[in-house]
């Protein structure tokens, strides 16, 4: 059914949707575990499987519906995140939400049906007691509620401090380890194809000497773009630009990041070219700083100073302008007095200079017929003469009297440095300085260090910065994620209020969410992984799983209290009945995430932070919530029992005898 919905929404099977379907399989297994475990407990006490399926499914029904609604409330808001990161989460969030709803149908209908007809009747056995360690810890926590809650709060604060000051990296996406990488080539201004070809040959020879490189592929006059192996070298570039793609062996030991770090010094030894790794591919994150100005005054000086200061920032390598450096250009500046005396117009000077250097436009030149093709014949000076100022100054220019004079007699002809290209950002002139990250630094940390440089804190008048590239995407990611998380928490609370008919019970469920973040932060910090798109997906997953475990406990305790059981006994009974399915579902999810956490599959580097965050969060949320949630339940339930009677006088009472119906034709009471 999920595939049919994806077809209806025009979604494709890609990395994001397949990742969502993988997570949903774990949730579906969790629902099945909860249903079957609850049914089998009744089979073990001697009830026939058919009746056990009816009673067990009915008794666990509210909990399963509540957990499914909570997960939908968590994932659906992220589908509406803005910006580039929102494109990752849109199909992911909708796919997960729809698949979870269909999994609810399976868990409520198909699983009990199969249990009723496939489970085998068993002899009645007494229930096993809780493990002594857990029972003692639970009773101590219930006897010392404030100390237990203070301990949980201390763990949450410590995890927050670890995330803020413990060196936890922040990136847009984790570094990958593909089977290729690119090296861009930028020759000095005025370089020819032969000059760039020599650099390409030296670079290709250097790359082929690396033990991990299987082959190389190069093109001159083009630059690399974000693509896979097989020659994705495209884009407009001049003869001074080129790129070399290195295809790596599948059985190598070194990663792409390690190979690049080893090659950086060797690349600097190749003369007459600026060589840099293409940072648009996985394996090297780009730090980009955009400087803008209305007039362009002071912009180039600020960019040069920024590039110089970025060389001293630890963790940054190869700071460089994003556009090619300035090159020489031919300048023809008319001498207006002399041109007027000889009767030479500015258009005549421009026409002669254009035809001699770049050739006339195709509409004005002669054509050669070649079958069905008409080829324009462009005539211009030879390359050597186009660089010779004396030849250009001696060009003949027509005068108004029908005679000719030299170009040098009516115009100044000279070479000077000119911009290779002029780019604008928000209608302002801009210059962008980019650099690669090396070592353990993340994009967020690198951007923070760059913003603290002296030139960034004291920019020249009229020069400002603008967010662009990964910095902008990262800002959109975290701002959108915070909004989505807040919306998800509100929706989860609203759903729980409707299901449990209480404004206080949902806070018990939400209290388990920070316990999952503790383990996720510690796991990412211990494995030296960054907070990025996949790890944030893991945080979302943990919100659903942690609330699911809490719902199983709270729902059972509420039902027992409504049957007349005391609060303490209801909590102990809930822990006894629901501890096993909670542990089973957590272990099942962790086992499913283990291959991804150990990067056993190709391309699993993108998914590894998600799996590590989920496993770490499940460990802490399972261990802590089984003890802390009953404590929070007891405190909040007691507070609710104390507060509700005191607020009762402000609420219209629901008790009383309903009014008798008025007979037809009788006068209403108000008329009497």
C-alpha positions as CSV (number, residue, x, y, z in Angstrom):
1,X,0.0,0.0,0.0
2,X,2.8,2.4,0.7
3,X,4.2,1.8,-2.8
4,X,0.8,2.6,-4.3
5,X,0.7,5.9,-2.3
6,X,4.2,6.7,-3.5
7,X,3.2,6.2,-7.0
8,X,0.1,8.4,-6.5
9,X,2.4,11.2,-5.1
10,X,4.9,10.7,-7.8
11,X,7.7,9.7,-5.3
12,X,10.6,7.7,-6.5
13,X,12.6,4.9,-4.9
14,X,15.7,6.8,-3.8
15,X,18.0,6.9,-0.8
16,X,15.6,9.0,1.2
17,X,12.4,7.0,0.6
18,X,14.2,3.6,1.0
19,X,15.7,4.9,4.3
20,X,12.2,5.7,5.5
21,X,10.8,2.3,4.5
22,X,13.7,0.6,6.3
23,X,12.8,2.5,9.5
24,X,9.1,1.6,9.1
25,X,10.0,-2.1,8.9
26,X,11.4,-1.7,12.4
27,X,8.3,0.0,13.6
28,X,6.1,-2.6,12.1
29,X,8.1,-5.3,13.8
30,X,7.7,-3.4,17.1
31,X,3.9,-3.3,16.7
32,X,3.9,-7.0,15.9
33,X,6.1,-7.8,18.9
34,X,3.8,-5.9,21.3
35,X,0.7,-7.6,20.0
36,X,2.1,-11.1,19.9
37,X,3.8,-10.8,23.3
38,X,0.5,-9.6,24.9
39,X,-1.4,-12.5,23.3
40,X,1.2,-15.1,24.2
41,X,1.1,-14.1,27.9
42,X,-2.5,-15.2,27.9
43,X,-1.6,-18.4,26.1
44,X,1.0,-19.2,28.7
45,X,-1.7,-19.0,31.5
46,X,-3.8,-21.6,29.7
47,X,-6.2,-19.6,27.6
48,X,-6.9,-20.9,24.1
49,X,-5.0,-19.0,21.3
50,X,-8.3,-17.8,19.7
51,X,-9.6,-16.2,22.9
52,X,-6.1,-15.0,23.8
53,X,-5.9,-13.2,20.5
54,X,-9.3,-11.5,21.1
55,X,-8.6,-10.5,24.6
56,X,-4.9,-9.6,24.1
57,X,-5.5,-7.5,21.0
58,X,-8.4,-5.7,22.7
59,X,-6.3,-5.0,25.8
60,X,-3.3,-3.6,23.9
61,X,-5.4,-1.8,21.3
62,X,-5.3,1.7,22.7
63,X,-1.5,1.5,23.3
64,X,-0.8,0.5,19.7
65,X,-3.1,3.2,18.3
66,X,-1.5,5.8,20.6
67,X,2.1,4.8,19.6
68,X,1.2,4.9,15.9
69,X,-0.4,8.3,16.2
70,X,2.6,9.6,18.1
71,X,5.0,8.4,15.4
72,X,2.8,10.0,12.7
73,X,2.7,13.3,14.7
74,X,6.6,13.2,14.9
75,X,7.4,12.5,11.3
76,X,4.6,14.4,9.4
77,X,5.7,18.0,10.4
78,X,9.3,17.4,9.0
79,X,7.8,16.9,5.6
80,X,7.1,20.6,5.4
81,X,10.6,21.9,6.3
82,X,11.8,24.7,4.0
83,X,14.9,25.0,1.9
84,X,17.3,22.4,0.5
85,X,17.2,20.2,3.6
86,X,13.4,20.2,3.3
87,X,13.8,18.4,0.0
88,X,15.4,15.5,1.9
89,X,12.7,15.4,4.6
90,X,9.6,15.9,2.4
91,X,9.4,12.5,0.8
92,X,10.9,10.9,3.9
93,X,8.3,12.3,6.3
94,X,5.3,11.6,4.2
95,X,6.5,8.0,3.3
96,X,7.1,7.2,6.9
97,X,3.8,8.6,8.1
98,X,1.8,6.7,5.5
99,X,3.6,3.5,6.0
100,X,3.1,3.7,9.7
101,X,-0.6,4.1,9.3
102,X,-0.7,1.0,7.1
103,X,1.4,-0.8,9.6
104,X,-1.2,0.0,12.2
105,X,-3.8,-1.8,10.0
106,X,-1.5,-4.8,9.8
107,X,-0.8,-4.9,13.5
108,X,-4.5,-4.6,14.5
109,X,-5.9,-7.0,12.0
110,X,-3.4,-9.4,10.5
111,X,-1.2,-10.0,13.5
112,X,-4.0,-11.1,15.9
113,X,-5.5,-13.2,13.1
114,X,-2.3,-15.1,12.6
115,X,-1.8,-15.4,16.3
116,X,-5.3,-16.9,16.7
117,X,-4.7,-19.7,14.2
118,X,-1.0,-20.3,14.4
119,X,-0.1,-20.1,18.1
120,X,-0.1,-23.5,19.9
121,X,-2.0,-24.0,23.2
122,X,0.3,-24.4,26.2
123,X,0.1,-25.6,29.7
124,X,-0.5,-22.9,32.3
125,X,2.6,-21.6,33.9
126,X,3.1,-19.0,36.7
127,X,4.4,-15.6,35.6
128,X,8.1,-15.0,36.1
129,X,8.8,-12.1,38.5
130,X,10.8,-9.0,37.6
131,X,14.6,-9.3,37.8
132,X,15.8,-8.5,41.3
133,X,18.1,-5.7,40.1
134,X,15.3,-3.9,38.2
135,X,12.8,-4.5,40.9
136,X,15.1,-3.0,43.6
137,X,16.0,0.0,41.4
138,X,12.4,0.7,40.6
139,X,11.3,0.5,44.3
140,X,14.1,2.8,45.4
141,X,13.3,5.3,42.7
142,X,9.6,5.3,43.6
143,X,10.5,5.8,47.3
144,X,12.9,8.7,46.4
145,X,11.1,10.5,43.6
146,X,12.8,13.8,43.8
147,X,16.3,12.3,44.0
148,X,15.5,10.2,40.9
149,X,14.2,13.1,38.9
150,X,17.2,15.2,39.9
151,X,19.5,12.5,38.7
152,X,17.7,12.3,35.4
153,X,17.8,16.1,35.0
154,X,21.6,16.0,35.8
155,X,22.1,13.5,33.0
156,X,20.2,15.7,30.6
157,X,22.2,18.8,31.5
158,X,25.5,16.9,31.2
159,X,24.6,15.7,27.7
160,X,23.7,19.3,26.7
161,X,27.1,20.5,28.0
162,X,28.8,17.6,26.1
163,X,27.0,18.7,22.9
164,X,27.9,22.4,23.4
165,X,31.4,22.1,24.7
166,X,32.6,18.6,24.1
167,X,33.6,19.0,20.5
168,X,30.6,17.4,18.9
169,X,30.8,18.3,15.2
170,X,28.0,19.9,13.2
171,X,27.8,19.2,9.4
172,X,25.1,19.3,6.7
173,X,25.9,15.7,5.7
174,X,28.6,13.3,6.8
175,X,31.7,12.6,4.8
176,X,31.4,9.7,2.4
177,X,33.8,7.2,0.9
178,X,32.9,6.9,-2.8
179,X,35.0,5.0,-5.3
180,X,36.3,8.2,-7.0
181,X,37.4,11.8,-6.5
182,X,38.1,14.8,-8.7
183,X,41.0,17.2,-8.8
184,X,40.3,20.6,-10.4
185,X,43.0,22.4,-12.4
186,X,43.3,26.2,-12.8
187,X,46.2,27.4,-14.8
188,X,47.5,31.1,-14.7
189,X,45.7,33.7,-16.8
190,X,46.7,33.5,-20.4
191,X,47.6,29.8,-20.3
192,X,47.0,27.7,-23.4
193,X,45.6,24.3,-23.9
194,X,49.1,22.9,-24.2
195,X,50.1,24.5,-20.8
196,X,47.1,22.9,-19.1
197,X,47.7,19.6,-20.8
198,X,51.2,19.5,-19.3
199,X,49.7,20.0,-15.8
200,X,47.1,17.3,-16.5
201,X,49.8,14.8,-17.5
202,X,51.9,15.5,-14.3
203,X,48.7,15.2,-12.1
204,X,47.6,12.0,-13.8
205,X,51.0,10.4,-13.3
206,X,51.0,11.4,-9.6
207,X,47.5,9.9,-9.1
208,X,48.4,6.7,-10.9
209,X,51.3,6.2,-8.5
210,X,48.9,5.9,-5.6
211,X,48.3,2.3,-4.6
212,X,44.5,2.9,-4.3
213,X,44.0,4.4,-7.7
214,X,42.8,2.0,-10.4
215,X,42.7,4.4,-13.3
216,X,42.4,8.1,-14.2
217,X,40.3,10.1,-16.6
218,X,41.1,13.7,-17.6
219,X,39.7,16.5,-19.7
220,X,41.3,19.8,-20.6
221,X,39.1,22.9,-21.0
222,X,36.4,21.6,-18.7
223,X,35.8,21.5,-15.0
224,X,34.3,18.8,-12.8
225,X,30.7,18.9,-11.4
226,X,28.9,16.9,-8.9
227,X,28.6,13.5,-10.4
228,X,29.8,9.9,-10.3
229,X,32.6,8.2,-12.0
230,X,32.5,7.8,-15.8
231,X,33.5,11.3,-16.9
232,X,31.1,13.7,-15.3
233,X,33.4,16.6,-16.3
234,X,31.2,19.3,-17.7
235,X,30.6,23.0,-17.5
236,X,31.8,26.0,-19.3
237,X,35.5,26.7,-18.7
238,X,38.4,28.2,-20.6
239,X,41.7,26.6,-21.9
240,X,43.3,27.2,-18.5
241,X,40.9,24.9,-16.7
242,X,40.7,21.1,-16.5
243,X,39.9,18.2,-14.2
244,X,41.2,14.7,-13.5
245,X,38.9,12.0,-12.1
246,X,40.6,9.2,-10.1
247,X,38.7,5.9,-10.0
248,X,39.7,3.9,-6.9
249,X,40.1,0.2,-6.3
250,X,37.2,-1.5,-4.4
251,X,39.4,-3.4,-2.0
252,X,41.4,-0.4,-0.8
253,X,42.1,0.2,2.9
254,X,42.4,4.0,2.9
255,X,39.3,6.1,2.6
256,X,38.8,9.0,0.2
257,X,39.4,11.5,3.0
258,X,42.7,9.8,3.9
259,X,43.9,9.7,0.3
260,X,43.1,13.4,-0.2
261,X,45.0,14.3,3.0
262,X,48.0,12.4,1.8
263,X,48.0,14.1,-1.6
264,X,47.6,17.7,-0.5
265,X,51.4,18.3,-0.2
266,X,52.2,16.5,-3.4
267,X,49.7,18.7,-5.3
268,X,51.6,21.8,-4.3
269,X,54.7,20.5,-5.9
270,X,53.2,20.7,-9.4
271,X,54.1,24.1,-10.8
272,X,52.1,26.7,-12.8
273,X,48.7,25.6,-11.7
274,X,46.3,25.8,-8.7
275,X,45.1,22.3,-7.9
276,X,42.2,21.6,-5.6
277,X,39.9,18.8,-4.8
278,X,36.4,19.1,-6.0
279,X,34.4,19.8,-2.9
280,X,31.0,19.2,-4.4
281,X,31.4,15.5,-4.0
282,X,31.2,13.5,-0.8
283,X,34.4,13.3,1.1
284,X,35.4,17.0,1.5
285,X,33.2,19.7,2.9
286,X,33.5,23.2,1.6
287,X,33.5,26.3,3.7
288,X,32.4,29.3,1.6
289,X,32.4,32.9,2.7
290,X,30.6,35.4,0.4
291,X,31.5,39.1,0.6
292,X,29.2,41.6,-1.2
293,X,29.3,45.3,-2.0
294,X,27.0,47.7,-3.8
295,X,29.9,49.5,-5.7
296,X,32.6,46.9,-5.4
297,X,34.9,49.4,-3.7
298,X,37.1,47.6,-1.2
299,X,35.7,44.2,-2.0
300,X,38.8,42.8,-3.6
301,X,41.1,44.0,-0.9
302,X,38.8,42.5,1.8
303,X,38.7,39.2,-0.1
304,X,42.5,39.0,-0.3
305,X,42.8,39.7,3.4
306,X,40.2,37.1,4.2
307,X,42.0,34.5,2.1
308,X,45.3,35.3,3.9
309,X,43.7,35.0,7.4
310,X,41.9,31.8,6.6
311,X,45.3,30.1,5.9
312,X,45.9,30.4,9.7
313,X,42.6,28.8,10.7
314,X,43.2,25.2,12.0
315,X,41.3,22.6,10.1
316,X,41.0,24.7,6.9
317,X,43.1,23.9,3.8
318,X,43.6,25.6,0.4
319,X,41.6,28.8,0.9
320,X,41.1,30.2,-2.6
321,X,38.7,32.4,-4.6
322,X,35.7,30.6,-6.1
323,X,36.2,32.4,-9.5
324,X,39.3,32.3,-11.6
325,X,41.9,35.0,-10.9
326,X,42.2,38.2,-12.9
327,X,43.9,37.9,-16.3
328,X,45.2,40.3,-18.8
329,X,42.8,42.0,-21.2
330,X,43.3,44.2,-24.3
331,X,42.1,47.8,-23.6
332,X,41.5,50.2,-26.5
333,X,40.7,53.7,-25.2
334,X,39.9,56.3,-27.9
335,X,41.7,59.7,-27.7
336,X,38.6,61.8,-28.4
337,X,40.3,65.0,-29.6
338,X,42.6,63.2,-32.1
339,X,39.7,61.0,-33.3
340,X,37.5,64.0,-33.8
341,X,40.2,65.9,-35.7
342,X,40.7,63.0,-38.1
343,X,37.0,62.1,-38.4
344,X,37.2,58.7,-36.8
345,X,34.1,57.5,-34.9
346,X,34.1,55.4,-31.8
347,X,32.1,52.7,-33.6
348,X,34.8,52.5,-36.3
349,X,37.5,52.0,-33.7
350,X,35.4,49.3,-31.9
351,X,34.7,47.5,-35.2
352,X,38.3,47.3,-36.2
353,X,39.4,46.1,-32.8
354,X,36.7,43.5,-32.6
355,X,37.2,42.1,-36.1
356,X,41.0,41.9,-35.6
357,X,40.9,40.1,-32.2
358,X,37.7,38.0,-32.0
359,X,36.4,38.2,-35.6
360,X,33.2,39.7,-36.9
361,X,29.7,38.4,-36.0
362,X,28.4,35.4,-37.9
363,X,25.7,37.5,-39.7
364,X,28.3,39.7,-41.4
365,X,30.9,37.1,-42.5
366,X,31.0,34.9,-45.6
367,X,29.5,31.4,-45.5
368,X,30.7,28.1,-46.9
369,X,28.2,25.5,-47.9
370,X,28.8,21.9,-46.8
371,X,25.9,19.8,-47.8
372,X,23.0,21.1,-45.7
373,X,25.3,23.1,-43.4
374,X,26.3,26.7,-43.8
375,X,29.6,27.3,-42.0
376,X,30.5,30.9,-41.2
377,X,34.1,31.9,-42.1
378,X,35.5,34.0,-39.3
379,X,38.7,35.9,-40.1
380,X,40.9,37.5,-37.5
381,X,44.6,38.0,-36.7
382,X,46.8,35.1,-35.9
383,X,47.2,34.3,-32.2
384,X,50.8,35.7,-32.0
385,X,49.7,39.0,-33.6
386,X,46.7,39.3,-31.2
387,X,49.2,39.5,-28.4
388,X,51.5,41.9,-30.2
389,X,50.6,45.6,-29.3
390,X,52.6,47.0,-32.2
391,X,50.6,44.9,-34.8
392,X,47.3,46.0,-33.2
393,X,48.4,49.7,-33.1
394,X,49.2,49.5,-36.9
395,X,45.6,48.4,-37.8
396,X,44.0,50.6,-40.4
397,X,40.9,52.6,-39.3
398,X,38.7,54.5,-41.9
399,X,38.3,58.2,-41.6
400,X,35.4,60.5,-42.5
401,X,37.4,61.8,-45.6
402,X,37.5,58.2,-47.0
403,X,41.2,57.8,-46.1
404,X,42.8,55.5,-43.5
405,X,44.8,56.1,-40.3
406,X,46.4,53.8,-37.8
407,X,44.6,52.6,-34.7
408,X,47.4,53.8,-32.5
409,X,47.0,57.4,-33.7
410,X,43.4,57.7,-32.5
411,X,43.4,55.4,-29.4
412,X,45.6,54.2,-26.6
413,X,46.2,50.4,-26.9
414,X,47.5,48.5,-23.9
415,X,47.1,45.4,-21.8
416,X,45.9,45.5,-18.2
417,X,44.6,43.2,-15.5
418,X,40.9,42.6,-15.7
419,X,38.3,40.4,-14.0
420,X,37.8,37.0,-15.4
421,X,34.1,37.2,-14.6
422,X,31.8,39.5,-12.7
423,X,29.3,37.8,-10.4
424,X,26.5,39.2,-8.4
425,X,24.6,38.1,-5.3
426,X,21.4,39.8,-4.4
427,X,22.1,42.5,-7.1
428,X,25.4,43.2,-5.4
429,X,29.0,42.6,-6.6
430,X,30.3,39.6,-4.7
431,X,33.5,37.7,-4.2
432,X,33.5,34.2,-2.7
433,X,36.4,32.6,-0.8
434,X,36.2,28.8,-0.4
435,X,38.3,26.3,1.6
436,X,38.3,22.6,2.4
437,X,38.0,21.1,5.9
438,X,40.6,18.7,7.0
439,X,40.9,16.6,10.2
440,X,38.0,16.4,12.6
441,X,36.6,19.9,12.2
442,X,33.0,20.2,11.0
443,X,31.5,22.8,8.8
444,X,29.7,24.5,11.7
445,X,32.9,24.8,13.7
446,X,34.9,26.0,10.7
447,X,32.3,28.7,9.8
448,X,32.3,29.8,13.5
449,X,36.1,30.2,13.4
450,X,36.0,32.1,10.2
451,X,33.4,34.5,11.5
452,X,35.7,35.4,14.4
453,X,38.6,36.5,12.1
454,X,39.7,40.2,12.4
455,X,38.6,41.0,8.8
456,X,35.1,39.5,9.4
457,X,34.6,41.6,12.5
458,X,35.9,44.8,10.9
459,X,34.8,44.7,7.3
460,X,35.5,47.8,5.2
461,X,32.6,50.3,4.8
462,X,30.1,49.1,2.2
463,X,31.3,45.4,2.4
464,X,29.1,42.8,4.0
465,X,28.7,39.1,4.2
466,X,25.9,36.9,2.8
467,X,24.9,33.3,3.6
468,X,25.3,31.0,0.7
469,X,26.0,27.3,-0.1
470,X,26.3,24.8,2.7
471,X,26.3,27.5,5.4
472,X,22.8,28.6,4.2
473,X,21.6,25.1,3.9
474,X,22.9,24.2,7.4
475,X,21.1,27.2,8.9
476,X,17.9,26.2,7.1
477,X,18.3,22.7,8.3
478,X,18.6,23.4,12.0
479,X,16.0,26.2,12.1
480,X,13.5,24.1,10.2
481,X,14.3,21.1,12.3
482,X,13.7,23.1,15.5
483,X,10.3,24.3,14.2
484,X,9.4,20.7,13.1
485,X,10.4,19.3,16.5
486,X,8.3,21.9,18.3
487,X,5.3,21.1,16.0
488,X,5.9,17.4,16.6
489,X,5.9,17.8,20.4
490,X,2.7,19.8,20.3
491,X,1.0,17.3,18.1
492,X,2.1,14.3,20.2
493,X,0.8,16.2,23.3
494,X,-2.5,16.9,21.6
495,X,-2.9,13.3,20.5
496,X,-2.1,12.0,24.0
497,X,-4.6,14.4,25.6
498,X,-7.4,13.1,23.3
499,X,-6.5,9.4,23.9
500,X,-5.9,9.6,27.7
501,X,-8.4,12.3,28.5
502,X,-6.0,14.2,30.7
503,X,-3.8,17.2,30.3
504,X,-1.1,15.9,32.7
505,X,-0.6,12.3,31.5
506,X,1.0,13.4,28.2
507,X,3.8,15.1,30.2
508,X,4.7,11.7,31.6
509,X,5.2,10.4,28.1
510,X,7.1,13.5,26.9
511,X,9.5,13.2,29.9
512,X,11.1,10.1,28.3
513,X,12.2,12.1,25.2
514,X,15.2,13.8,26.8
515,X,16.5,10.4,28.0
516,X,16.8,9.3,24.4
517,X,18.8,12.4,23.4
518,X,21.3,11.6,26.2
519,X,22.3,8.4,24.6
520,X,22.3,9.8,21.0
521,X,24.6,12.7,21.9
522,X,27.0,10.4,23.8
523,X,27.1,7.8,21.0
524,X,27.8,10.5,18.3
525,X,30.5,12.0,20.5
526,X,32.1,8.7,21.3
527,X,32.2,7.6,17.7
528,X,33.4,11.0,16.4
529,X,30.4,11.4,14.2
530,X,28.7,14.7,13.4
531,X,25.2,16.1,13.9
532,X,23.9,16.2,10.3
533,X,20.9,15.3,8.3
534,X,21.0,11.5,9.0
535,X,21.6,11.9,12.7
536,X,18.7,14.4,12.9
537,X,16.6,11.7,11.3
538,X,17.8,9.4,14.1
539,X,16.7,12.0,16.7
540,X,13.2,12.0,15.1
541,X,13.1,8.3,15.2
542,X,14.0,8.4,18.9
543,X,11.2,10.7,19.6
544,X,8.7,8.2,18.3
545,X,10.4,5.2,19.9
546,X,10.9,6.8,23.3
547,X,7.3,8.0,23.4
548,X,6.2,4.5,22.3
549,X,7.9,2.9,25.3
550,X,6.3,5.5,27.7
551,X,2.9,5.0,26.2
552,X,3.0,1.2,26.9
553,X,3.7,1.8,30.5
554,X,1.4,4.8,31.1
555,X,-1.6,3.2,29.3
556,X,-1.4,0.0,31.3
557,X,-1.1,1.9,34.6
558,X,-4.1,4.1,33.7
559,X,-6.2,1.1,32.9
560,X,-5.3,-0.6,36.2
561,X,-6.0,2.5,38.2
562,X,-9.5,2.8,36.6
563,X,-10.1,-0.8,37.7
564,X,-9.5,0.3,41.3
565,X,-5.9,-0.7,41.8
566,X,-3.7,1.7,43.9
567,X,-1.3,4.0,42.2
568,X,1.9,2.2,43.4
569,X,0.6,-1.3,42.6
570,X,-0.6,-0.1,39.2
571,X,2.9,1.2,38.4
572,X,4.6,-2.0,39.6
573,X,2.1,-4.1,37.6
574,X,2.7,-2.0,34.5
575,X,6.4,-2.4,34.7
576,X,6.0,-6.1,35.2
577,X,3.7,-6.5,32.3
578,X,5.2,-4.1,29.8
579,X,9.0,-4.3,30.6
580,X,9.5,-7.4,28.4
581,X,7.8,-6.0,25.2
582,X,9.7,-2.7,25.7
583,X,13.1,-4.5,25.9
584,X,12.2,-6.8,23.0
585,X,11.2,-3.9,20.7
586,X,14.3,-1.9,21.6
587,X,16.6,-4.9,21.1
588,X,14.9,-5.6,17.7
589,X,15.4,-2.1,16.5
590,X,19.1,-2.0,17.7
591,X,19.8,-5.3,15.9
592,X,18.3,-3.9,12.7
593,X,20.5,-0.8,13.0
594,X,23.7,-2.7,13.8
595,X,24.8,-3.4,10.2
596,X,24.4,0.3,9.3
597,X,26.2,1.4,12.5
598,X,29.2,-0.7,11.6
599,X,29.2,0.5,7.9
600,X,29.0,-3.0,6.6
601,X,27.3,-1.9,3.3
602,X,28.6,0.2,0.5
603,X,27.6,3.8,0.9
604,X,26.5,3.3,4.5
605,X,28.6,6.3,5.6
606,X,25.6,8.5,5.1
607,X,23.3,6.3,7.2
608,X,25.9,5.5,9.9
609,X,25.2,8.6,12.1
610,X,21.5,7.8,12.1
611,X,22.0,4.2,13.2
612,X,24.5,5.2,15.9
613,X,22.2,7.9,17.3
614,X,19.2,5.5,17.3
615,X,21.2,2.7,19.1
616,X,22.7,5.1,21.7
617,X,19.3,6.7,22.3
618,X,17.5,3.4,22.6
619,X,20.0,2.1,25.2
620,X,19.5,5.1,27.5
621,X,15.8,5.6,26.9
622,X,15.1,2.0,27.6
623,X,17.2,1.8,30.7
624,X,16.2,5.2,32.2
625,X,12.6,5.4,31.1
626,X,11.8,2.0,32.7
627,X,12.7,3.6,36.0
628,X,12.2,7.3,35.5
629,X,8.7,7.2,33.8
630,X,7.0,5.5,36.8
631,X,8.5,8.1,39.1
632,X,7.3,11.0,36.9
633,X,3.9,9.3,36.6
634,X,3.6,9.1,40.4
635,X,4.6,12.7,40.9
636,X,2.4,14.2,38.2
637,X,-0.6,11.9,38.9
638,X,-0.5,12.9,42.6
639,X,-0.2,16.6,41.6
640,X,-3.2,16.1,39.2
641,X,-5.2,14.5,42.0
642,X,-4.4,17.5,44.3
643,X,-5.1,20.2,41.6
644,X,-8.2,19.0,39.9
645,X,-10.6,19.2,42.9
646,X,-9.4,22.7,43.6
647,X,-10.1,23.8,40.0
648,X,-13.4,21.9,39.9
649,X,-15.4,24.9,41.1
650,X,-14.4,26.8,37.9
651,X,-15.9,24.0,35.7
652,X,-19.5,23.3,35.0
653,X,-20.3,20.0,36.8
654,X,-21.2,17.1,34.6
655,X,-23.3,15.3,37.3
656,X,-27.1,15.8,37.7
657,X,-30.4,14.5,36.4
658,X,-31.0,15.1,32.8
659,X,-34.1,17.3,32.1
660,X,-37.4,15.7,31.1
661,X,-38.4,16.2,27.5
662,X,-41.0,18.9,26.8
663,X,-44.3,17.7,25.4
664,X,-45.6,19.0,22.1
665,X,-47.7,22.1,22.7
666,X,-46.6,22.6,26.3
667,X,-45.2,26.0,27.3
668,X,-41.5,26.2,28.0
669,X,-40.4,26.9,31.6
670,X,-39.2,30.4,30.8
671,X,-42.7,31.3,29.7
672,X,-44.1,30.4,33.1
